[in-house]
């Protein structure tokens, strides 16, 4: 049993990412999600992510937070601290 990542499973005595998941930065990310590999057709399931060099990354003006791209200036996203965004 692999305790630290629910997207992994024990295979041959080692914790490995489950099918359709890719190891990115020590975490198994779902293919098509932010940080995961791009799906067929180079598409990402997160609407704010774009496929870059085979991985889904957040587009400009959005930030990856807990595996999802959050638009900067929106609730949960980054802001500049002036109170105007």
HELIX and SHEET records of a PDB file:
SHEET    1   A 2 UNK A   8  UNK A  11  0                                        
SHEET    2   A 2 UNK A  14  UNK A  17 -1                                        
SHEET    1   B 2 UNK A  21  UNK A  24  0                                        
SHEET    2   B 2 UNK A  27  UNK A  30 -1                                        
SHEET    1   C 2 UNK A  49  UNK A  52  0                                        
SHEET    2   C 2 UNK A  55  UNK A  58 -1                                        
SHEET    1   D 2 UNK A  62  UNK A  65  0                                        
SHEET    2   D 2 UNK A  68  UNK A  71 -1                                        
END                                                                             
